[in-house]
Amino acid sequence: MSSVPQPNNLVHLPSRDSAKDEPAVRMAIQVRTHISLMQGYADIMEGSSPALKTQILRVMAEKTRALGEALQPFTEQAATARPPIDDYRRVRERTRRLMDEYRLLMSRLHDSVSEAHEHVNDTGETLS
């Protein structure tokens, strides 16, 4: 019996804790259901009268609003997961100070190299 060769382009994903992902999985199913429903409503609208299209659009708006409300905990969680603006400001200020220090050190290095070149030129040697 020969073994089946394994493709080289498979990426094995780490297993995930299903209990931790349960709310996200349920939400993903709900989102898929709502999107499928919206696509169905859009299909029904083709060739419908303007009055029927208006009714369908109202239902679609209600479903969209309900989906937005259901997703609200996930969007609020993402907004609170961001670091406070003060953290960004501190990092930006530190980066500015580091860049100033870098420029100063580069200037000193440039001056030192220039002095070394001048010293070598005065002695008639070459730097190679």
C-alpha positions as CSV (number, residue, x, y, z in Angstrom):
1,M,0.0,0.0,0.0
2,S,1.5,3.3,-1.0
3,S,1.1,6.4,1.1
4,V,-0.6,9.5,-0.3
5,P,2.0,12.3,-0.9
6,Q,1.3,15.5,1.1
7,P,1.4,18.8,-0.8
8,N,4.3,21.1,0.1
9,N,2.0,24.1,0.1
10,L,-0.2,23.2,3.1
11,V,0.0,25.4,6.1
12,H,-1.0,23.7,9.4
13,L,-2.9,26.2,11.5
14,P,-2.6,26.0,15.3
15,S,-5.7,24.6,17.1
16,R,-7.8,27.3,18.7
17,D,-9.7,27.3,22.0
18,S,-13.2,26.8,20.8
19,A,-14.8,28.1,24.0
20,K,-13.0,31.4,23.7
21,D,-14.1,31.8,20.1
22,E,-17.7,30.7,20.6
23,P,-19.3,34.2,20.6
24,A,-17.3,35.2,17.5
25,V,-18.3,31.9,15.7
26,R,-22.0,32.5,16.5
27,M,-21.6,36.1,15.3
28,A,-20.0,35.0,12.0
29,I,-22.9,32.6,11.4
30,Q,-25.3,35.4,12.1
31,V,-23.5,37.8,9.7
32,R,-23.5,35.1,7.0
33,T,-27.2,34.6,7.5
34,H,-28.0,38.3,7.3
35,I,-25.8,38.7,4.2
36,S,-27.5,35.8,2.5
37,L,-30.9,37.2,3.4
38,M,-29.9,40.6,1.9
39,Q,-28.8,38.9,-1.3
40,G,-32.1,37.1,-1.5
41,Y,-34.0,40.4,-1.0
42,A,-31.9,42.0,-3.7
43,D,-32.7,39.2,-6.1
44,I,-36.4,39.6,-5.3
45,M,-36.2,43.3,-6.0
46,E,-35.3,42.7,-9.6
47,G,-38.3,43.2,-11.8
48,S,-40.5,44.2,-8.8
49,S,-42.8,47.3,-8.8
50,P,-41.5,50.5,-7.2
51,A,-43.9,50.0,-4.2
52,L,-42.7,46.5,-3.6
53,K,-39.0,47.6,-3.9
54,T,-39.7,50.3,-1.2
55,Q,-41.1,47.7,1.1
56,I,-38.2,45.3,0.5
57,L,-35.7,48.2,1.1
58,R,-37.4,48.9,4.5
59,V,-37.1,45.3,5.5
60,M,-33.4,45.3,4.4
61,A,-32.8,48.5,6.4
62,E,-34.3,46.8,9.5
63,K,-32.2,43.8,9.1
64,T,-29.1,45.9,8.5
65,R,-29.8,47.9,11.7
66,A,-30.3,44.7,13.7
67,L,-27.0,43.3,12.4
68,G,-25.3,46.6,13.3
69,E,-26.7,46.3,16.8
70,A,-25.6,42.7,17.1
71,L,-22.1,43.7,16.0
72,Q,-21.9,46.6,18.4
73,P,-20.1,44.7,21.3
74,F,-17.4,43.7,18.9
75,T,-16.9,47.3,17.6
76,E,-16.9,48.7,21.1
77,Q,-14.4,46.2,22.2
78,A,-12.1,47.1,19.3
79,A,-12.3,50.8,20.2
80,T,-11.4,50.2,23.8
81,A,-8.6,47.9,22.9
82,R,-6.6,50.8,21.5
83,P,-4.0,52.4,23.7
84,P,-4.9,55.9,25.0
85,I,-3.8,58.9,22.9
86,D,-1.3,59.9,25.6
87,D,0.7,56.7,24.9
88,Y,1.0,57.7,21.2
89,R,2.1,61.2,22.3
90,R,4.7,59.8,24.6
91,V,6.1,57.5,22.0
92,R,6.1,60.3,19.4
93,E,8.0,62.6,21.8
94,R,10.5,59.9,22.6
95,T,11.0,59.2,18.9
96,R,11.7,62.9,18.3
97,R,14.3,62.9,21.1
98,L,15.9,59.8,19.7
99,M,16.0,61.3,16.2
100,D,17.6,64.5,17.6
101,E,20.2,62.5,19.5
102,Y,20.8,60.4,16.3
103,R,21.4,63.5,14.2
104,L,23.8,64.9,16.8
105,L,25.7,61.7,17.0
106,M,25.8,61.5,13.2
107,S,27.1,65.1,13.1
108,R,29.9,64.2,15.6
109,L,30.8,61.1,13.6
110,H,30.9,63.2,10.4
111,D,33.2,65.7,12.1
112,S,35.4,63.0,13.5
113,V,35.8,61.4,10.1
114,S,36.5,64.7,8.5
115,E,39.2,65.4,11.1
116,A,40.7,62.0,10.4
117,H,40.7,62.7,6.7
118,E,42.3,66.1,7.3
119,H,45.0,64.5,9.5
120,V,45.7,61.8,7.0
121,N,45.9,64.4,4.2
122,D,48.3,66.5,6.2
123,T,50.6,63.5,6.6
124,G,50.4,62.6,2.9
125,E,48.9,59.1,3.5
126,T,45.8,57.7,2.1
127,L,42.8,56.1,3.8
128,S,42.0,52.8,2.1
